[in-house]
């Protein structure tokens, strides 16, 4: 447990930095705690003190003026002082240094655009204390982002479709999906009927405002839980309402609900990008995370997708799962590479407050694992050696080993939606329960609309939600004039 004492203006970043050094520790703001973090600001200097009552480390850093912020950069001074004190006190160097944000690669690309590659590397090394390996990873992502051709074109946007149902809930998951014992086919049919209406209304607004949908992403949950007919109907409606789209991705998800009939129904409508996600190639690990499928079922689903002639298949793996080891994770990576999927996405386990692991107290030990960082480095070497290139990257709070989530692809099989979404290059319109519409007015001006979170709420409050969303759209249309 770590107690924080800090000025309000520095509290948020102090919490983030505390989590980066005291991985898995609970943060409190009053009472007794094993460790205390104290931050003070006086005379243009930030001072950070870490102590347990007998051992103390203190560092100070002057506040610099930032031309980018047009103001003193308090967070930079705080981070640099915290890093030096924390490195000695905790005996660890976070691989991402003092960077606590979601999009370090986007920051790196911005620095290159403002100055040069050399300047970006120097800032990451000397100012942000990012390790050489993570800086190089950002450099590779930047190079491949340029190769992808994904740019911020006026009038372009993307569409996200939520299918928030799963056969069962995994122990690490906190998504707003409903598992098998809480819904039936009648509810799914009700949900889809309303979803189709929302898609049509949203696409009508997009067309009215002379925007063009260039990518569509169907996520979940587990979209493969839909029947062959439902998958076919959904994709037909999407193509009808967004005929100019250049990329349609369906994250099928769990292999235990993927069938030949569903794959054939989907492929008959379009050659979509698909994702099949085993998360690990070890049955004991699958069992420990409550994922009710086997490794054999994954191989069968992947083989069916290849036989159905899907060209762009993505496979997800997670580093740092309960019951897994560094070598076990690398065995999974090696096994996936042998299949030669077009895309591989490597996630690091992240503690989610709403997950069963977090609620049962089993999450903190996982994210403290130092083996995850080594595993990610070994994984990157394997993928690069097999001609995979990293093209998007993001981080999460309470992420295992201080790691990251990275999308890798072969050749030019970039998932453009992932780039548009992670780099916030254009507006993303969300349809379905738990989805978010994020309209990008300018690079630094974004507004959001949140749909009802759970499927039943979405069904019960659909008309009310749509009325509010309509008002939101009208305000944005007026703002753009």
C-alpha positions as CSV (number, residue, x, y, z in Angstrom):
1,X,0.0,0.0,0.0
2,X,1.3,3.5,-1.0
3,X,0.1,6.7,0.5
4,X,0.3,9.8,-1.7
5,X,0.6,13.4,-0.6
6,X,0.7,15.8,-3.5
7,X,-0.7,19.2,-4.7
8,X,-4.0,18.8,-6.7
9,X,-2.4,20.0,-9.9
10,X,0.2,17.1,-9.7
11,X,-2.0,14.5,-8.2
12,X,-3.1,12.6,-11.3
13,X,0.4,12.2,-12.7
14,X,1.7,11.3,-9.3
15,X,-0.7,8.5,-9.1
16,X,0.4,7.3,-12.6
17,X,4.1,7.4,-11.7
18,X,3.4,5.6,-8.4
19,X,1.7,2.8,-10.2
20,X,4.7,2.6,-12.6
21,X,7.1,2.0,-9.8
22,X,5.0,0.4,-7.1
23,X,3.4,-2.1,-9.5
24,X,0.3,-3.7,-8.1
25,X,0.3,-1.7,-4.9
26,X,-3.0,-0.1,-3.7
27,X,-2.9,3.7,-3.7
28,X,-4.4,5.6,-0.7
29,X,-4.5,9.3,0.3
30,X,-5.0,9.0,4.1
31,X,-4.2,6.7,7.0
32,X,-1.2,4.5,7.4
33,X,0.7,2.8,4.6
34,X,3.9,0.9,4.2
35,X,5.3,3.5,1.8
36,X,4.6,7.2,1.4
37,X,5.1,9.4,-1.7
38,X,5.3,13.1,-1.0
39,X,5.4,15.7,-3.8
40,X,6.0,19.4,-3.2
41,X,6.3,22.4,-5.6
42,X,8.1,25.6,-4.4
43,X,10.1,28.3,-6.2
44,X,9.9,26.6,-9.6
45,X,11.2,23.3,-8.3
46,X,9.4,19.9,-7.9
47,X,10.6,17.7,-5.0
48,X,9.7,14.1,-4.7
49,X,10.2,12.1,-1.5
50,X,9.7,8.3,-1.1
51,X,9.9,6.8,2.3
52,X,8.9,3.8,4.5
53,X,9.8,5.6,7.7
54,X,13.4,4.2,7.9
55,X,14.6,4.5,4.4
56,X,14.1,7.7,2.3
57,X,15.0,8.8,-1.3
58,X,14.5,12.4,-2.4
59,X,15.0,14.1,-5.7
60,X,14.3,17.6,-7.1
61,X,13.9,19.0,-10.6
62,X,13.5,22.5,-11.9
63,X,10.3,23.2,-13.9
64,X,11.0,24.1,-17.6
65,X,8.9,26.2,-19.8
66,X,7.3,24.2,-22.6
67,X,6.8,25.9,-26.0
68,X,4.4,23.1,-26.9
69,X,2.3,23.7,-23.8
70,X,2.9,27.5,-23.8
71,X,3.2,26.9,-20.0
72,X,5.6,25.4,-17.4
73,X,5.8,21.6,-17.9
74,X,5.1,20.5,-14.4
75,X,4.6,16.8,-15.4
76,X,8.0,16.6,-16.9
77,X,9.7,18.0,-13.8
78,X,7.7,15.7,-11.6
79,X,8.4,12.6,-13.7
80,X,12.2,13.2,-13.9
81,X,12.4,13.7,-10.1
82,X,10.2,10.7,-9.4
83,X,12.1,8.5,-11.8
84,X,15.5,9.1,-10.1
85,X,14.2,8.7,-6.6
86,X,12.0,5.7,-7.6
87,X,14.9,4.0,-9.4
88,X,16.9,3.9,-6.2
89,X,14.0,3.3,-3.8
90,X,12.3,0.5,-5.7
91,X,15.3,-0.9,-7.5
92,X,13.7,-0.9,-10.9
93,X,13.7,1.1,-14.1
94,X,10.3,1.2,-15.8
95,X,10.9,0.3,-19.5
96,X,8.8,3.3,-20.6
97,X,10.5,5.6,-18.2
98,X,8.3,8.5,-17.1
99,X,5.8,8.1,-20.0
100,X,2.5,7.1,-18.4
101,X,0.2,7.9,-21.3
102,X,-1.7,5.5,-23.6
103,X,0.0,6.5,-26.9
104,X,3.8,6.7,-26.6
105,X,4.3,5.9,-30.3
106,X,2.0,8.8,-31.2
107,X,4.1,11.1,-29.1
108,X,7.2,9.8,-30.8
109,X,5.8,10.5,-34.2
110,X,4.7,14.0,-33.1
111,X,8.3,14.7,-32.0
112,X,9.7,13.6,-35.3
113,X,7.2,15.8,-37.1
114,X,8.1,18.8,-35.0
115,X,11.9,18.3,-35.2
116,X,13.7,15.1,-36.3
117,X,14.2,11.5,-35.6
118,X,17.4,12.2,-33.7
119,X,15.6,14.8,-31.6
120,X,12.8,12.4,-30.8
121,X,15.3,9.7,-29.8
122,X,17.2,12.1,-27.6
123,X,14.1,13.3,-25.8
124,X,12.9,9.7,-25.2
125,X,16.4,8.8,-23.8
126,X,17.5,11.9,-21.9
127,X,14.3,13.5,-20.8
128,X,11.8,10.7,-20.5
129,X,14.2,7.9,-19.5
130,X,12.7,5.4,-22.0
131,X,14.8,2.3,-22.6
132,X,16.6,1.9,-25.9
133,X,14.5,-1.1,-26.8
134,X,11.2,0.7,-26.3
135,X,12.5,3.8,-28.2
136,X,13.4,1.5,-31.1
137,X,10.0,-0.1,-31.0
138,X,8.4,3.4,-31.3
139,X,10.7,4.1,-34.2
140,X,9.6,0.9,-36.0
141,X,6.0,1.7,-35.4
142,X,6.5,5.2,-36.8
143,X,8.2,3.8,-39.9
144,X,5.4,1.4,-40.6
145,X,2.7,3.9,-39.9
146,X,4.1,5.9,-42.8
147,X,4.2,2.8,-45.0
148,X,0.6,2.1,-44.2
149,X,-0.6,5.2,-45.9
150,X,-3.0,6.0,-43.1
151,X,-3.3,9.8,-42.9
152,X,-5.8,12.3,-41.6
153,X,-7.9,13.1,-44.6
154,X,-10.8,15.6,-44.2
155,X,-14.2,14.0,-44.5
156,X,-13.0,10.5,-43.7
157,X,-14.2,8.5,-40.7
158,X,-14.6,5.0,-39.4
159,X,-17.4,2.9,-37.8
160,X,-17.2,0.6,-34.8
161,X,-19.9,-2.0,-34.2
162,X,-20.3,-3.6,-30.8
163,X,-21.5,-7.2,-30.3
164,X,-21.4,-7.4,-26.5
165,X,-22.0,-11.1,-26.0
166,X,-19.7,-14.0,-25.0
167,X,-20.1,-17.7,-24.4
168,X,-18.6,-17.1,-20.9
169,X,-16.6,-14.4,-19.2
170,X,-12.8,-14.7,-18.9
171,X,-11.3,-14.1,-15.5
172,X,-9.2,-11.2,-16.7
173,X,-12.0,-9.4,-18.6
174,X,-14.0,-6.4,-17.6
175,X,-15.7,-5.7,-21.0
176,X,-19.4,-4.8,-21.0
177,X,-20.3,-8.2,-22.5
178,X,-22.9,-10.5,-21.2
179,X,-22.0,-14.2,-20.8
180,X,-24.0,-17.2,-21.7
181,X,-26.1,-17.5,-18.5
182,X,-27.5,-14.0,-18.8
183,X,-28.9,-13.9,-22.3
184,X,-30.7,-16.0,-24.9
185,X,-31.3,-15.8,-28.6
186,X,-34.4,-13.7,-28.2
187,X,-32.4,-11.0,-26.5
188,X,-29.7,-11.2,-29.2
189,X,-32.4,-10.8,-31.9
190,X,-33.9,-7.8,-30.1
191,X,-30.4,-6.3,-29.8
192,X,-29.6,-6.8,-33.5
193,X,-32.8,-5.3,-34.7
194,X,-32.1,-2.1,-32.7
195,X,-28.4,-2.2,-33.7
196,X,-29.4,-2.2,-37.4
197,X,-31.6,0.8,-36.8
198,X,-28.7,2.7,-35.1
199,X,-26.3,1.8,-37.9
200,X,-28.7,3.1,-40.5
201,X,-29.3,6.4,-38.6
202,X,-25.6,6.9,-37.9
203,X,-24.6,6.2,-41.5
204,X,-27.4,8.6,-42.7
205,X,-25.9,11.4,-40.5
206,X,-22.4,10.6,-41.8
207,X,-23.6,10.8,-45.4
208,X,-25.6,14.0,-44.7
209,X,-22.4,15.7,-43.4
210,X,-20.5,14.6,-46.5
211,X,-18.2,12.2,-44.7
212,X,-17.0,8.9,-46.0
213,X,-16.6,5.7,-43.9
214,X,-13.3,4.1,-44.9
215,X,-13.0,1.4,-42.3
216,X,-15.4,-0.7,-40.2
217,X,-14.6,-2.8,-37.2
218,X,-17.0,-5.3,-35.6
219,X,-15.8,-6.1,-32.1
220,X,-17.1,-7.5,-28.9
221,X,-17.5,-9.5,-26.8
222,X,-17.4,-12.3,-29.3
223,X,-19.1,-11.5,-32.6
224,X,-18.7,-15.2,-33.7
225,X,-21.5,-16.0,-31.2
226,X,-23.9,-14.8,-33.9
227,X,-25.5,-17.4,-36.1
228,X,-24.4,-17.7,-39.8
229,X,-27.5,-15.8,-40.9
230,X,-27.0,-13.1,-38.3
231,X,-23.3,-12.6,-39.4
232,X,-24.5,-12.4,-43.0
233,X,-27.2,-9.9,-42.3
234,X,-25.0,-7.7,-40.2
235,X,-22.2,-7.5,-42.8
236,X,-24.7,-6.9,-45.6
237,X,-26.2,-4.0,-43.7
238,X,-22.8,-2.5,-43.1
239,X,-21.8,-2.8,-46.7
240,X,-25.1,-1.4,-47.9
241,X,-24.8,1.7,-45.6
242,X,-21.1,2.2,-46.0
243,X,-20.4,1.1,-49.6
244,X,-17.2,3.1,-50.0
245,X,-15.4,1.4,-47.0
246,X,-11.9,0.0,-47.9
247,X,-11.6,-2.3,-44.9
248,X,-14.1,-4.4,-42.9
249,X,-12.8,-6.3,-39.8
250,X,-14.7,-8.8,-37.8
251,X,-13.1,-9.8,-34.5
252,X,-14.6,-13.3,-34.4
253,X,-12.9,-13.9,-31.1
254,X,-13.3,-17.2,-29.2
255,X,-12.5,-20.2,-31.4
256,X,-15.1,-22.4,-29.6
257,X,-18.0,-20.7,-31.4
258,X,-16.3,-20.4,-34.8
259,X,-17.8,-22.9,-37.3
260,X,-17.4,-23.6,-41.0
261,X,-21.0,-22.4,-41.6
262,X,-20.3,-19.0,-40.0
263,X,-17.1,-18.5,-41.8
264,X,-18.7,-19.4,-45.2
265,X,-21.6,-17.1,-44.5
266,X,-19.3,-14.2,-43.7
267,X,-17.0,-14.9,-46.6
268,X,-19.9,-15.1,-49.1
269,X,-20.7,-11.4,-48.3
270,X,-17.2,-10.0,-48.2
271,X,-13.5,-10.8,-47.8
272,X,-13.3,-9.4,-44.3
273,X,-10.3,-9.2,-42.1
274,X,-10.9,-11.6,-39.2
275,X,-9.4,-12.2,-35.8
276,X,-9.3,-15.5,-33.9
277,X,-8.0,-15.1,-30.4
278,X,-6.6,-18.1,-28.4
279,X,-4.6,-15.8,-26.0
280,X,-2.3,-18.7,-25.2
281,X,-1.5,-22.1,-26.6
282,X,-1.5,-23.9,-23.3
283,X,-4.6,-25.6,-22.1
284,X,-3.8,-25.3,-18.3
285,X,-3.5,-21.5,-18.8
286,X,-6.8,-21.4,-20.7
287,X,-8.4,-23.2,-17.8
288,X,-7.0,-20.9,-15.2
289,X,-8.4,-17.8,-16.9
290,X,-11.9,-19.4,-17.4
291,X,-11.6,-19.5,-21.1
292,X,-13.8,-22.4,-22.1
293,X,-12.0,-23.7,-25.2
294,X,-9.0,-25.8,-26.0
295,X,-5.8,-25.2,-28.0
296,X,-7.1,-27.9,-30.3
297,X,-10.2,-25.9,-31.0
298,X,-8.1,-22.9,-31.9
299,X,-6.1,-24.8,-34.4
300,X,-9.3,-26.2,-35.9
301,X,-10.9,-22.7,-36.2
302,X,-7.7,-21.3,-37.7
303,X,-7.6,-24.1,-40.3
304,X,-11.2,-23.6,-41.2
305,X,-10.6,-19.9,-41.8
306,X,-7.7,-20.7,-44.1
307,X,-9.7,-23.3,-46.0
308,X,-12.5,-20.7,-46.4
309,X,-9.9,-18.4,-48.1
310,X,-9.7,-15.6,-45.6
311,X,-6.5,-13.8,-46.5
312,X,-6.0,-11.5,-43.5
313,X,-6.3,-13.4,-40.2
314,X,-5.2,-11.9,-36.9
315,X,-4.3,-13.9,-33.8
316,X,-4.2,-12.4,-30.3
317,X,-1.9,-13.5,-27.5
318,X,-1.5,-12.2,-24.0
319,X,1.8,-12.0,-22.0
320,X,1.6,-12.5,-18.2
321,X,-1.5,-14.6,-17.9
322,X,-2.0,-16.5,-14.6
323,X,-0.4,-19.9,-14.7
324,X,1.8,-18.9,-17.7
325,X,5.6,-18.5,-17.7
326,X,8.0,-16.5,-19.8
327,X,9.0,-19.6,-21.7
328,X,5.4,-20.7,-22.0
329,X,4.5,-17.4,-23.5
330,X,7.4,-17.7,-26.0
331,X,6.2,-21.2,-26.9
332,X,2.8,-19.7,-27.7
333,X,4.4,-17.0,-29.9
334,X,6.5,-19.6,-31.7
335,X,3.5,-21.8,-32.3
336,X,1.5,-18.9,-33.8
337,X,4.3,-17.7,-36.0
338,X,4.4,-21.3,-37.5
339,X,0.9,-20.7,-38.7
340,X,2.0,-17.5,-40.6
341,X,-1.1,-15.4,-39.9
342,X,-1.1,-12.0,-41.6
343,X,-1.3,-10.2,-38.3
344,X,-0.3,-11.0,-34.7
345,X,-1.4,-8.8,-31.8
346,X,0.6,-9.1,-28.5
347,X,-1.1,-7.8,-25.4
348,X,0.3,-7.5,-21.9
349,X,-2.0,-8.6,-19.1
350,X,-3.6,-5.5,-17.5
351,X,-5.4,-5.5,-14.2
352,X,-9.1,-4.5,-14.8
353,X,-11.0,-3.5,-11.7
354,X,-14.2,-5.2,-12.9
355,X,-12.6,-8.5,-13.7
356,X,-12.9,-11.6,-11.5
357,X,-9.1,-11.8,-11.0
358,X,-9.1,-8.3,-9.6
359,X,-12.2,-8.8,-7.4
360,X,-10.7,-12.0,-6.0
361,X,-7.3,-10.4,-5.4
362,X,-5.4,-12.4,-7.9
363,X,-4.4,-9.6,-10.2
364,X,-1.7,-7.7,-8.3
365,X,0.9,-10.5,-8.3
366,X,0.5,-10.9,-12.1
367,X,1.2,-7.3,-13.0
368,X,4.3,-7.3,-10.7
369,X,5.9,-10.0,-12.9
370,X,9.4,-8.9,-14.2
371,X,9.5,-11.8,-16.6
372,X,6.9,-10.1,-18.8
373,X,9.3,-7.4,-20.0
374,X,11.9,-10.1,-20.9
375,X,9.2,-12.1,-22.6
376,X,8.0,-9.1,-24.7
377,X,11.6,-8.4,-25.8
378,X,12.1,-12.1,-26.9
379,X,8.7,-12.0,-28.6
380,X,9.7,-8.9,-30.6
381,X,12.9,-10.5,-31.7
382,X,11.0,-13.6,-32.9
383,X,8.4,-11.6,-34.8
384,X,11.0,-9.2,-36.4
385,X,13.0,-12.3,-37.4
386,X,10.0,-13.8,-39.1
387,X,9.3,-10.6,-41.1
388,X,6.5,-9.1,-38.9
389,X,6.5,-5.4,-38.4
390,X,5.0,-3.4,-35.5
391,X,2.5,-0.8,-36.8
392,X,0.4,0.3,-33.8
393,X,1.1,0.4,-30.1
394,X,-0.7,1.5,-27.0
395,X,-0.4,1.1,-23.2
396,X,-2.9,0.7,-20.3
397,X,-2.8,1.4,-16.6
398,X,-1.8,-1.4,-14.3
399,X,-0.2,-3.3,-17.2
400,X,1.9,-6.4,-16.5
401,X,5.6,-5.7,-16.3
402,X,5.1,-2.1,-17.4
403,X,4.6,-3.4,-20.9
404,X,2.5,-2.5,-23.9
405,X,0.1,-3.9,-26.5
406,X,1.5,-4.0,-30.1
407,X,0.0,-4.9,-33.4
408,X,2.3,-6.7,-35.8
409,X,1.7,-7.4,-39.5
410,X,3.4,-9.0,-42.5
411,X,3.9,-7.0,-45.8
412,X,1.2,-4.4,-46.3
413,X,-1.5,-6.2,-44.3
414,X,-1.9,-3.2,-42.0
415,X,-5.2,-3.0,-40.0
416,X,-6.0,0.6,-41.0
417,X,-8.8,0.9,-38.4
418,X,-6.3,0.2,-35.6
419,X,-4.1,3.1,-36.8
420,X,-7.0,5.5,-37.2
421,X,-8.4,4.6,-33.8
422,X,-5.1,4.5,-31.8
423,X,-3.6,7.6,-33.4
424,X,-7.0,9.5,-33.4
425,X,-6.5,10.5,-37.0
426,X,-10.3,10.9,-37.7
427,X,-13.7,10.4,-36.1
428,X,-14.9,7.0,-35.0
429,X,-18.7,6.5,-34.9
430,X,-19.8,3.8,-32.4
431,X,-23.0,1.7,-32.7
432,X,-24.1,-0.8,-30.1
433,X,-23.9,-1.3,-26.4
434,X,-20.8,0.0,-24.7
435,X,-19.6,1.7,-27.9
436,X,-18.2,5.3,-27.9
437,X,-18.5,7.8,-30.7
438,X,-15.3,10.0,-30.8
439,X,-15.5,13.0,-33.1
440,X,-12.1,14.6,-33.9
441,X,-12.7,18.3,-34.5
442,X,-9.0,19.1,-34.6
443,X,-6.0,17.0,-33.4
444,X,-6.3,18.4,-29.9
445,X,-10.1,18.8,-29.8
446,X,-12.1,15.6,-29.4
447,X,-15.7,15.1,-28.2
448,X,-17.4,11.9,-27.2
449,X,-20.8,10.3,-27.0
450,X,-21.2,7.2,-24.8
451,X,-23.9,4.6,-25.7
452,X,-25.7,2.6,-23.0
453,X,-23.2,0.2,-21.5
454,X,-25.0,-3.2,-21.2
455,X,-27.1,-4.9,-23.8
456,X,-30.2,-4.9,-21.7
457,X,-29.8,-1.2,-20.9
458,X,-29.3,-0.6,-24.6
459,X,-32.5,-2.4,-25.5
460,X,-34.6,-0.8,-22.7
461,X,-33.4,2.8,-23.2
462,X,-32.8,2.7,-27.0
463,X,-35.2,5.5,-28.0
464,X,-33.9,7.8,-25.2
465,X,-30.3,7.1,-26.1
466,X,-31.0,7.7,-29.8
467,X,-32.6,11.0,-29.1
468,X,-29.6,12.2,-27.1
469,X,-27.3,10.9,-29.8
470,X,-29.3,12.8,-32.4
471,X,-28.9,16.0,-30.4
472,X,-25.2,15.3,-30.1
473,X,-24.9,14.9,-33.9
474,X,-26.9,18.1,-34.5
475,X,-24.6,20.1,-32.2
476,X,-21.5,18.7,-34.0
477,X,-23.0,19.5,-37.4
478,X,-23.6,23.1,-36.3
479,X,-20.2,23.3,-34.8
480,X,-18.6,22.3,-38.1
481,X,-20.3,25.0,-40.1
